[in-house]
Amino acid sequence: MPSDAPADLYSLAFTCSVDPLLLLDESGRILALNPAAERLFSTPGATARGEPVDEALRADPPLGALLAHALRDRAPHALPPDFALHLADERVVLAEGSLSPLVDPAGACAAVLLALRDVTEQRRAERAARDQGARINDAIEALDVGFVIYDAEDRLRFFNTAYKSLYPECAAAMQVGNTFEDVVREGCRNGIHTHSGLSEEEWVAARLAEHRRPGDVYMRRFGDRWIALKSGRLADGSFVGLRIDTTVLKEAELALERERQFIRLVLDTIPLVVTVKDREGKMKLVSKSYAELYNTTVESAVGKTVSDLPRSHAELSVIGEMDREVLERMQPVSRIHPVTRQNSKTRWMSVVKVPLVEQDGTAHILAIGTDITAQREHEEHMTATIAELERQKQAIVDQLAVIQRQQALIRALSTPILQVAEGVLAVPVIGALDEARAADVTSKLLDEVVRTGARFAIIDVTGMESVDAATADHLVRIVRAIRLLGASGVLTGIGPAVAQSMCSLDVDLSGVTTHGNLRAGIEVCLRAARAALSASMR
């Protein structure tokens, strides 16, 4: 206000000011106070006049020292930042302002103006803002998620400990004021990019491009770590970013992918037709053999149903029936059915379907089909072979029966039993006399002796070229058996060779009647028979 302004204008300005104003003398006593001051202190001006300002306002800190400095310097002095008024009604008012000496042109100090402004609510709001900011900082610091802020010029303004720990290669450059590129290049100097195969410039360019496209979510590998990056731009152009260590999740994802690839390898390798379908019949998993069977690809088959296959495939009806039965009974079902394709041979499949139930109760159908064409062809071949062998066996049995009949006939012809006279039988033995033949001769001869009542049985060995121990034993046994029936056994036709053999074998022929030839034997037997007859008639 100009120095020549009317005094009433000064008074008006003092009175109308919205800020509390007090006029003090050099000793600090109140000379006057405006209505705003009266309202602040809840004290009429007349009551306050003449009181020391420190007593009236109970200022903290007291104004005495500051007033002395203002008077000494003849210059305004600002109140201290922590200045407070403890008023009579127990109110505490935080205030800011100044002490300004009112100096006339002659240099005399007419009064000191104490200008106050109630900043209690402002300070409370500032304190609340600071407290809230501190809580936010504490919360951000407590996060295990990296948090960072870059300004519009890409200079680092804030980051938490988690952010710094995610990038140990970049830690030395993580200082407020450094640019994003400074931080990235520090990481390159410590090898953060070596796993990528990119040069330092390529790596820096790629990271800057991502940094300048906020809003996208990236999953990036940094050394041995996987980090998810999410960022955004604020209205002032600053950049806010979140960084999450997803190494464990990524490793689990990679492990699941390896497991999926291994299962795929198994399904592509095993010679089985394998499918998994949901209740609606949509394929969720198929093996390579299934895709080949239906002339499609694994990728094309997934999500399809059997109704998407050509209707010419006759086995589709069997497939549908088995699916329904599995879901109705919730038990395994098995079938063997043919698979016929045009211009190709029929293939036979053995199919087993079982219910596959997840933990939440969702049911699927697991089908495993085995191509048993070769097995079936082998079984058919074996059946035909067995039938042929049975036929051949029967033919052999028939042939053996003929042979046995022929052998019996031969034995009958080779050893005939002749009745040469009344009471005299003769058996010519030609060839070898083995165990079976000896038994046959003995049986038949004894039967004839009994049947005819013969008193003599002549065994003629003229047709035997040689005799071994077994043959000689057979002959002796036959003679002894005849004797047991009350008849006499006679050996005839023993030639020189047979006689020598029996002697060398030391055959015991005691009690056995022998003659050189059949004729002599018959004559002796006839004479004996006649003599016996004559004796019986006397």
Buried (B, 14 or more C-beta within 10 A) or exposed (E): EEEEEEEEEEEEEBEEBEBBBBBBBBEBBBBBBBBBBBEBBEBEBEEBBEBBBBEBBBBBEBBBEBBBEBBEEEEBBEBEEEBBBEBEEEEEBBBBBBBBBEBEEEEEBEBBBBBBBBBBEEBEEEEEEEEEEEEEEEEBEEBEBBBBBBBEEBBBBBBBBBBBEBBBBBBBBBEEEBBBBBBBBBBBEBEBBEEBEBEBEEBBEBBBEBBEEBEEEEEBEBBEBBBBBBBEBEEEEBBBBBBBBBBEEBEEEEEEEEEEEEEBEEBEEEEBBBBBBBEEBBBEBBBBBBBEBBEBEBEEBBEBBBEBBEEEBEBBEBBBEBBEBBBEEEEEBEBEBEBEBEEEEEBBBBBBBBBBEEEEEEEBBBBBBBBBBEEBEEEEEEEEEEEEEEEEEEEEEEEEEEEEEEBEEEBEEBBEBBEBBEBBBBBBBBEBBEEEBBEBBBEBBBEBBEEBEBBBBBBBBBEBEEBEEBBBBBBBEBBEBBBEBEBBBBBBBBBEEBEEBBEEBEBEBEEBBBBEBBEBBBEBBBEBBEEEEEEEEE
